[in-house]
Amino acid sequence: MDINDHINANDITWAFKNNHENFLRKVHLYLNKNYYKLIFNQDEEHRLNDEEIYQLKQIENIWIEHEKSECFNKYDCYKRIKNAIDVENVLREHPAYQHSIFKYLNRQATLDEITIFIENEAILNVEFFDYLAYSVIGVSEQAKLEIMCNMWDKAGRGCIQLFHTMQFKKLMKGLGLKYNRERMIDKMSWEGIAGINLFSYMSIYTSNKMKYFGLLAATEMLDLPYYHQLLKGLSRENTSHTVDASYYVEHEILGVVHAHGWLNNVALPILRQQPNKVADFWLGFYLRLDSIQRYYDKLLKIIKSKKAA
């Protein structure tokens, strides 16, 4: 099956239902390539034409409808949210919270294994600022203020050396890595690529705004338990102090502030005004949690398999 030559909706639907790994990787590589063109391409000659956009929309619809159906079957996406504690309780009950990959990185992983993890995180970490920029479009002044404060932090509060993308690339350099998007995407599992695609899909359509806020809230809320353990692993292995972990130190410090802000200054005020949007919030929240669980499940297997080899 080659999705670049012919689309058979039944084949793609079957692949998702049966978790057909090879074909799902083809689907998500295709989506990622075309999302990247839509969001980052600045060359008019390489823009997507009408036929390519039509094909992208067909495949995107099959993918996202499958994900939404799975979510609605597994979770109650209509439960009321009275306050941030309600969301925090849901997070703690999900398997993605305190994922075992971070226990492994903390206590057992070698520096080479931590490097594999960070290389797989690279694309979303480098592109996150751009995705965040999409979230500010069309929202209230209060929400804009919170998002712009978040972006200001990620922009190093005006210092280019502290810009989060600069910090992350400095971390990569200390690990002997060089950022190369094309090479990195080719090495990623379909689960990892799908996680990036979820950000693309949620960010570029304004109709997804509340779903996107749910996704971003889940992302920020997971940073603290994740990065604390990763930093301990880096400290344990980085005995020569060649790796600058400022990127993760900064995220651990700011994680509580940003997670609180997404809930209390963006999502919850909107839900109080538009309670009918609660299903959208939970859908984005759960889609992110399920996506990151699949991704970390697979990445932990990859890391351990390389160690066994």
C-alpha positions in Angstrom: 0.0 0.0 0.0 1.3 3.4 -1.0 -0.7 6.4 0.2 1.1 8.7 -2.1 -0.3 6.9 -5.2 -3.7 5.9 -4.1 -6.0 6.3 -1.2 -8.2 3.5 -0.1 -10.2 4.7 2.9 -11.1 1.2 3.9 -7.4 0.2 4.0 -6.4 3.1 6.1 -9.3 2.7 8.5 -8.4 -1.0 8.8 -4.8 -0.1 9.5 -5.8 2.1 12.4 -8.3 -0.4 13.9 -5.7 -3.2 13.7 -2.7 -1.0 14.7 -0.8 -2.0 11.6 2.6 -0.6 12.5 4.2 -0.3 9.1 1.3 1.3 7.4 0.6 3.6 10.3 4.1 4.8 10.0 3.6 5.6 6.3 0.4 7.5 7.2 2.0 9.6 9.9 5.1 10.3 7.9 2.8 11.5 5.0 0.8 13.7 7.4 3.9 15.1 9.0 5.5 16.0 5.7 2.4 17.8 4.6 1.7 19.5 7.9 5.3 20.8 7.8 4.7 22.3 4.4 1.5 23.9 5.5 3.0 25.5 8.7 6.6 26.1 8.0 7.1 26.3 4.2 7.9 29.8 3.0 8.5 28.9 -0.7 5.4 29.5 -2.9 6.6 26.9 -5.4 6.5 24.2 -2.8 3.1 24.9 -1.3 0.5 22.2 -1.3 -1.8 22.3 -4.4 -5.5 21.6 -4.3 -5.2 17.9 -4.9 -2.6 17.5 -2.2 -4.8 19.4 0.3 -7.8 17.2 -0.6 -5.7 14.1 -0.1 -4.3 15.4 3.2 -7.8 16.2 4.5 -9.1 12.7 3.6 -6.3 10.9 5.4 -6.4 13.4 8.3 -10.1 12.8 8.8 -9.8 9.0 8.9 -7.0 9.4 11.5 -8.6 11.9 13.8 -12.1 10.3 13.7 -10.5 7.0 14.7 -8.7 8.8 17.6 -11.8 10.6 18.7 -13.9 7.5 18.6 -11.4 5.6 20.7 -11.3 8.5 23.2 -15.1 8.8 23.6 -15.3 5.0 24.0 -12.7 5.0 26.8 -13.4 8.1 28.7 -16.2 10.3 30.0 -15.6 13.5 28.0 -18.7 15.3 29.4 -17.8 15.4 33.1 -18.0 18.8 34.6 -14.9 20.7 35.7 -15.4 22.8 38.9 -11.7 23.7 39.3 -8.2 22.8 38.5 -8.2 19.9 41.1 -10.7 18.1 38.9 -8.3 18.1 36.0 -5.3 17.2 38.2 -7.1 14.2 39.6 -7.9 12.9 36.1 -4.2 13.4 35.1 -3.0 11.3 38.0 -5.3 8.4 37.1 -3.9 8.1 33.6 -1.1 5.7 32.8 0.9 8.5 31.1 1.3 10.2 34.5 4.6 9.2 36.1 5.4 7.0 33.0 7.9 4.2 33.7 10.3 5.5 31.1 11.2 8.3 33.5 11.8 6.0 36.3 14.2 4.1 34.0 15.9 7.3 32.9 16.2 8.4 36.5 17.7 5.2 37.9 19.1 3.0 35.2 19.7 4.7 31.9 23.2 5.3 30.6 24.0 8.7 29.0 23.7 7.0 25.6 20.2 5.9 26.4 19.3 9.4 27.7 20.7 10.7 24.4 18.3 8.5 22.5 15.4 9.9 24.5 16.4 13.5 23.9 16.9 13.0 20.2 13.4 11.6 19.9 12.1 14.7 21.8 14.0 17.2 19.7 11.5 18.0 16.9 8.6 18.9 19.1 10.8 20.7 21.6 12.3 22.9 18.8 9.0 23.5 17.1 6.9 24.0 20.2 7.2 27.8 20.3 5.7 28.0 16.8 2.8 25.7 17.8 2.2 27.8 20.9 2.0 30.9 18.7 -1.1 29.5 17.0 -2.9 29.2 20.3 -3.1 33.0 20.7 -5.3 33.6 17.6 -8.9 34.6 18.3 -9.0 34.2 22.1 -9.9 36.7 24.9 -7.5 39.3 26.2 -7.1 37.3 29.5 -6.2 34.2 27.5 -3.8 36.2 25.2 -2.1 37.6 28.3 -1.4 34.2 29.7 -0.2 32.7 26.4 2.0 35.7 25.7 3.6 35.4 29.2 4.2 31.8 28.5 5.8 32.6 25.2 7.9 35.3 26.8 9.3 32.7 29.2 10.1 30.4 26.3 11.7 33.4 24.5 14.2 33.7 27.3 12.4 36.8 28.6 14.2 38.8 25.9 17.6 37.1 26.1 18.4 35.2 23.0 20.9 32.9 24.8 18.0 31.8 27.1 15.6 31.2 24.3 14.3 27.7 24.9 15.2 26.5 21.4 18.8 27.8 22.0 19.0 26.0 25.3 17.8 22.8 23.9 20.2 22.9 21.0 23.0 23.6 23.5 21.9 20.5 25.4 22.0 18.5 22.2 25.5 19.7 21.4 26.7 18.6 24.8 25.4 15.1 23.9 27.0 15.0 20.5 23.8 15.6 18.7 23.1 18.0 15.8 19.5 19.1 15.0 18.5 17.6 11.6 14.7 17.4 11.3 14.6 15.2 8.2 17.1 12.6 9.6 15.4 12.6 13.0 11.8 12.1 11.7 13.0 9.2 9.6 14.3 7.5 12.7 11.2 8.0 14.9 8.5 5.5 15.6 5.0 6.2 14.2 3.8 6.9 17.8 6.4 9.7 18.1 5.5 11.2 14.7 1.8 11.0 15.5 2.4 13.1 18.6 3.8 15.9 16.5 1.0 15.5 14.0 -1.5 15.9 16.9 0.0 19.4 17.6 -0.2 20.3 13.9 -3.8 19.2 13.6 -5.0 20.9 16.8 -3.1 24.2 16.2 -4.0 25.1 12.6 -7.8 24.8 12.8 -9.4 27.5 15.0 -12.4 25.1 15.4 -10.1 23.0 17.5 -9.2 25.8 20.0 -10.7 24.3 23.1 -9.4 20.9 22.2 -6.0 22.5 21.7 -6.1 24.1 25.2 -6.9 20.7 26.6 -3.8 19.3 24.8 -1.6 22.1 25.9 -2.8 21.8 29.5 -2.0 18.1 29.6 1.5 18.9 28.1 2.4 21.5 30.7 1.0 19.5 33.6 3.2 16.5 32.7 6.4 18.5 32.5 7.0 18.6 36.2 6.9 14.8 37.1 8.7 14.0 33.9 11.5 16.5 33.9 12.3 16.1 37.6 13.2 12.4 37.0 15.0 13.1 33.8 17.2 15.7 35.5 18.2 13.3 38.2 19.2 10.8 35.5 21.2 13.4 33.7 22.9 14.5 36.9 23.8 10.8 37.7 25.4 10.2 34.3 26.7 13.7 33.5 29.8 13.3 35.7 32.1 15.3 33.4 29.6 18.2 33.3 29.7 18.5 29.5 25.9 18.6 29.2 24.1 21.8 30.0 20.7 20.8 31.3 19.4 24.4 31.6 16.5 23.6 29.2 15.0 21.0 31.6 15.9 22.9 34.7 14.0 25.9 33.4 11.0 23.7 32.4 10.9 22.1 35.8 10.8 25.5 37.5 8.2 27.0 35.1 6.1 23.9 34.8 3.9 24.6 37.8 3.4 28.2 36.8 2.5 27.3 33.2 0.3 24.4 34.1 -1.6 26.6 36.6 -1.9 29.4 34.0 -3.3 27.2 31.2 -6.0 25.9 33.5 -6.9 28.9 35.6 -6.4 31.7 33.2 -7.2 30.1 29.8 -9.3 26.9 29.9 -11.5 27.3 33.0 -12.6 30.9 32.3 -13.7 29.8 28.8 -15.5 26.8 30.2 -17.4 28.9 32.7 -18.7 31.0 29.8 -19.1 28.1 27.4 -19.8 25.0 29.4 -20.8 23.2 26.2 -17.0 23.2 25.3 -16.1 20.8 28.1 -16.1 17.7 25.8 -13.7 19.5 23.5 -11.3 20.2 26.5 -11.4 16.6 27.7 -11.0 15.3 24.2 -7.8 17.3 23.6 -6.6 16.4 27.1 -7.1 12.7 26.7 -5.8 12.6 23.1 -2.6 14.1 24.3 -2.3 11.7 27.3 -3.1 8.6 25.1 -0.7 9.8 22.4 2.2 10.4 24.8 1.6 7.1 26.6 1.9 5.2 23.3 5.0 7.1 22.4 6.8 6.5 25.7 5.7 2.9 25.7 7.4 2.4 22.3 10.4 4.6 23.1 11.2 2.6 26.3 11.1 -0.6 24.3 13.5 0.9 21.7 15.9 2.1 24.4 15.9 -1.3 26.2 16.3 -3.2 23.0 19.4 -1.2 22.0 20.8 -2.0 25.5 20.2 -5.7 25.1 21.8 -5.7 21.6 
